[in-house]
Amino acid sequence: MCVLQQTDHQDYCEVCQQGGEIILCDTCPRAYHLVCLDPELEETPEGKWSCPHCEGEGVQEQEDDEHQEFCRLVATESSLSALR
């Protein structure tokens, strides 16, 4: 069974509910201001980053494999066909 990955992120901070310059979690749709995190971050983390919620729940980003890539391609092609 193919599972679509969710790529839509919040456009506001999970903590203060305000927009602005936010960082996006790589494992869920949440977004945060650096100063709203506890502990506060001074700079944007390099590479993949998981939010405090995902870290606390032990959620890990799944590694892409050939099957997942195939599922994404099939889903994209199906979506395009539906638009025609």
N, CA, C and O of each residue as an XYZ file, in Angstrom:
336
protein
N       0.843     -1.179      0.000
C       0.000      0.000      0.000
C       0.889      1.244      0.000
O       1.852      1.315      0.763
N       0.580      2.201     -0.829
C       1.362      3.426     -0.922
C       0.804      4.465      0.034
O      -0.409      4.634      0.152
N       1.698      5.154      0.709
C       1.299      6.216      1.621
C       1.887      7.513      1.102
O       3.093      7.601      0.874
N       1.048      8.520      0.915
C       1.542      9.820      0.469
C       2.194     10.539      1.633
O       1.688     10.501      2.755
N       3.300     11.184      1.374
C       3.948     11.964      2.411
C       3.308     13.336      2.474
O       3.021     13.950      1.446
N       3.087     13.812      3.694
C       2.504     15.140      3.866
C       3.625     16.166      3.771
O       4.623     16.065      4.485
N       3.465     17.142      2.902
C       4.502     18.147      2.729
C       4.007     19.542      3.091
O       4.788     20.494      3.088
N       2.728     19.676      3.400
C       2.197     20.985      3.770
C       2.554     21.295      5.214
O       2.249     20.523      6.123
N       3.192     22.413      5.410
C       3.563     22.843      6.758
C       2.718     24.032      7.184
O       2.179     24.768      6.357
N       2.619     24.197      8.477
C       1.966     25.384      9.021
C       2.726     26.611      8.544
O       3.932     26.543      8.310
N       2.035     27.725      8.399
C       2.717     28.971      8.055
C       2.756     29.890      9.267
O       2.883     31.108      9.137
N       2.645     29.288     10.451
C       2.700     30.027     11.720
C       3.398     29.143     12.752
O       3.496     27.927     12.590
N       3.875     29.777     13.805
C       4.594     29.079     14.872
C       3.631     28.268     15.730
O       2.574     28.758     16.127
N       3.999     27.043     16.008
C       3.197     26.143     16.846
C       3.021     26.698     18.257
O       1.995     26.447     18.889
N       4.004     27.449     18.764
C       3.972     27.946     20.142
C       3.163     29.229     20.266
O       2.232     29.296     21.069
N       3.505     30.249     19.480
C       2.878     31.568     19.647
C       1.780     31.860     18.631
O       1.086     32.873     18.727
N       1.626     30.958     17.650
C       0.592     31.091     16.614
C       0.776     32.304     15.696
O      -0.175     32.743     15.050
N       2.007     32.848     15.638
C       2.308     33.997     14.787
C       3.156     33.549     13.602
O       3.861     32.543     13.678
N       3.082     34.304     12.504
C       3.896     34.030     11.331
C       5.274     34.636     11.474
O       5.698     34.982     12.576
N       5.957     34.760     10.383
C       7.293     35.346     10.386
C       8.320     34.327      9.933
O       8.004     33.399      9.188
N       9.541     34.503     10.384
C      10.623     33.595     10.013
C      10.562     32.366     10.915
O      10.869     32.435     12.105
N      10.159     31.242     10.326
C       9.966     30.011     11.094
C      10.773     28.878     10.479
O      11.108     28.903      9.295
N      11.080     27.875     11.314
C      11.734     26.677     10.800
C      10.696     25.561     10.752
O       9.786     25.506     11.578
N      10.847     24.681      9.779
C       9.881     23.621      9.549
C      10.428     22.279     10.025
O      11.580     21.937      9.759
N       9.602     21.538     10.719
C       9.973     20.197     11.151
C      10.029     19.294      9.921
O       9.178     19.394      9.037
N      11.017     18.422      9.863
C      11.154     17.499      8.742
C      10.336     16.224      8.916
O      10.296     15.389      8.012
N       9.679     16.063     10.073
C       8.912     14.845     10.301
C       7.416     15.081     10.497
O       6.648     14.121     10.557
N       6.996     16.327     10.595
C       5.571     16.640     10.753
C       5.304     18.038     10.183
O       6.247     18.703      9.754
N       4.059     18.497     10.165
C       3.746     19.805      9.569
C       4.006     21.011     10.472
O       3.737     22.143     10.070
N       4.520     20.795     11.673
C       4.698     21.907     12.610
C       5.838     22.836     12.188
O       6.766     22.442     11.482
N       5.731     24.082     12.647
C       6.756     25.100     12.377
C       6.965     25.917     13.654
O       6.057     26.031     14.478
N       8.152     26.480     13.812
C       8.507     27.189     15.047
C       9.413     28.375     14.759
O      10.205     28.348     13.817
N       9.289     29.429     15.587
C      10.299     30.485     15.632
C      11.460     29.939     16.457
O      11.249     29.156     17.383
N      12.660     30.340     16.132
C      13.827     29.899     16.903
C      13.697     30.281     18.367
O      14.070     29.509     19.250
N      13.165     31.480     18.628
C      13.065     31.967     20.010
C      11.928     31.313     20.789
O      11.903     31.396     22.017
N      10.998     30.674     20.112
C       9.875     30.019     20.789
C      10.205     28.601     21.238
O       9.454     28.003     22.008
N      11.320     28.061     20.763
C      11.719     26.721     21.182
C      12.306     26.755     22.583
O      12.853     27.777     22.997
N      12.202     25.667     23.310
C      12.741     25.580     24.667
C      13.638     24.356     24.755
O      13.128     23.238     24.832
N      14.954     24.526     24.746
C      15.677     25.794     24.798
C      15.670     26.515     23.442
O      15.591     25.902     22.378
N      15.755     27.823     23.536
C      15.773     28.695     22.362
C      16.994     28.392     21.494
O      18.081     28.140     22.015
N      16.817     28.416     20.181
C      17.942     28.219     19.267
C      18.451     29.567     18.784
O      17.671     30.490     18.548
N      19.763     29.673     18.640
C      20.353     30.923     18.168
C      20.424     30.984     16.652
O      20.417     32.069     16.071
N      20.493     29.819     16.004
C      20.555     29.786     14.545
C      19.817     28.569     14.030
O      19.585     27.603     14.757
N      19.455     28.636     12.764
C      18.726     27.540     12.131
C      19.601     26.297     12.082
O      20.750     26.369     11.647
N      19.076     25.156     12.524
C      19.862     23.921     12.481
C      20.172     23.516     11.041
O      19.365     23.734     10.138
N      21.342     22.928     10.840
C      21.711     22.435      9.514
C      21.188     21.021      9.352
O      21.090     20.269     10.322
N      20.857     20.669      8.141
C      20.395     19.319      7.867
C      18.958     19.117      8.308
O      18.208     20.076      8.484
N      18.584     17.861      8.483
C      17.219     17.538      8.873
C      17.018     17.856     10.344
O      17.909     17.644     11.166
N      15.816     18.377     10.673
C      15.517     18.785     12.037
C      14.121     18.291     12.411
O      13.178     18.413     11.629
N      14.001     17.733     13.614
C      12.707     17.320     14.142
C      12.332     18.218     15.303
O      13.170     18.553     16.141
N      11.068     18.606     15.347
C      10.575     19.518     16.380
C      10.522     18.832     17.750
O      10.646     17.610     17.831
N      10.340     19.606     18.827
C      10.268     19.022     20.170
C       9.154     17.980     20.305
O       9.322     16.988     21.015
N       8.025     18.193     19.636
C       6.932     17.228     19.712
C       7.376     15.874     19.146
O       7.169     14.834     19.772
N       7.980     15.900     17.972
C       8.436     14.659     17.342
C       9.560     14.011     18.146
O       9.598     12.789     18.290
N      10.463     14.818     18.664
C      11.553     14.292     19.490
C      10.988     13.625     20.739
O      11.454     12.556     21.135
N       9.984     14.250     21.365
C       9.374     13.714     22.580
C       8.593     12.439     22.331
O       8.541     11.560     23.191
N       7.990     12.336     21.167
C       7.197     11.158     20.809
C       8.065     10.050     20.215
O       7.600      8.927     20.023
N       9.314     10.366     19.929
C      10.201      9.381     19.321
C       9.901      9.144     17.851
O      10.241      8.095     17.305
N       9.258     10.131     17.202
C       8.935     10.004     15.785
C      10.211     10.222     14.983
O      10.963     11.164     15.233
N      10.441      9.352     14.031
C      11.615      9.486     13.177
C      11.172      9.557     11.739
O      10.216      8.898     11.332
N      11.872     10.358     10.981
C      11.580     10.441      9.548
C      11.970      9.131      8.901
O      13.042      8.587      9.164
N      11.088      8.631      8.051
C      11.393      7.403      7.357
C      12.386      7.684      6.245
O      12.301      8.690      5.542
N      13.321      6.771      6.110
C      14.280      6.888      5.018
C      13.547      6.606      3.712
O      12.726      5.691      3.638
N      13.844      7.386      2.697
C      13.257      7.131      1.386
C      13.821      5.818      0.849
O      15.014      5.539      0.972
N      12.966      5.045      0.270
C      13.426      3.857     -0.429
C      12.792      3.857     -1.817
O      11.980      4.728     -2.130
N      13.153      2.905     -2.629
C      12.661      2.874     -4.002
C      11.152      2.726     -4.047
O      10.507      3.305     -4.922
N      10.566      1.961     -3.124
C       9.121      1.769     -3.103
C       8.409      3.087     -2.808
O       7.429      3.421     -3.474
N       8.889      3.837     -1.820
C       8.268      5.122     -1.499
C       8.377      6.073     -2.673
O       7.422      6.789     -2.974
N       9.516      6.095     -3.343
C       9.696      6.969     -4.498
C       8.716      6.575     -5.601
O       8.125      7.447     -6.238
N       8.534      5.275     -5.834
C       7.577      4.794     -6.817
C       6.162      5.251     -6.449
O       5.403      5.693     -7.311
N       5.818      5.140     -5.173
C       4.483      5.554     -4.715
C       4.252      7.034     -4.976
O       3.172      7.428     -5.417
N       5.256      7.850     -4.708
C       5.124      9.293     -4.939
C       4.915      9.564     -6.423
O       4.082     10.391     -6.794
N       5.671      8.871     -7.272
C       5.532      9.073     -8.712
C       4.157      8.649     -9.195
O       3.535      9.358     -9.985
N       3.673      7.506     -8.733
C       2.361      7.012     -9.135
C       1.280      7.983     -8.665
O       0.359      8.297     -9.419
N       1.386      8.458     -7.432
C       0.394      9.388     -6.900
C       0.399     10.685     -7.696
O      -0.663     11.238     -7.981
N       1.569     11.172     -8.056
C       1.668     12.404     -8.836
C       1.054     12.215    -10.209
O       0.300     13.069    -10.675
N       1.368     11.107    -10.861
C       0.810     10.839    -12.183
C      -0.705     10.683    -12.118
O      -1.410     11.145    -13.016
N      -1.214     10.043    -11.074
C      -2.659      9.883    -10.899
C      -3.333     11.236    -10.705
O      -4.406     11.490    -11.252
N      -2.700     12.096     -9.927
C      -3.242     13.428     -9.688
C      -3.287     14.225    -10.981
O      -4.262     14.931    -11.238
N      -2.257     14.123    -11.790
C      -2.213     14.851    -13.057
C      -3.261     14.312    -14.015
O      -3.898     15.085    -14.731
N      -3.450     13.003    -14.038
C      -4.454     12.411    -14.910
C      -5.857     12.876    -14.526
O      -6.697     13.105    -15.396
N      -6.106     13.013    -13.241
C      -7.425     13.455    -12.768
C      -7.714     14.890    -13.184
O      -8.874     15.268    -13.348
N      -6.670     15.689    -13.354
C      -6.847     17.095    -13.728
C      -7.139     17.248    -15.216
O      -7.664     18.277    -15.643
N      -6.809     16.252    -15.993
C      -6.988     16.352    -17.460
C      -8.404     16.184    -17.870
O      -8.714     16.242    -19.060
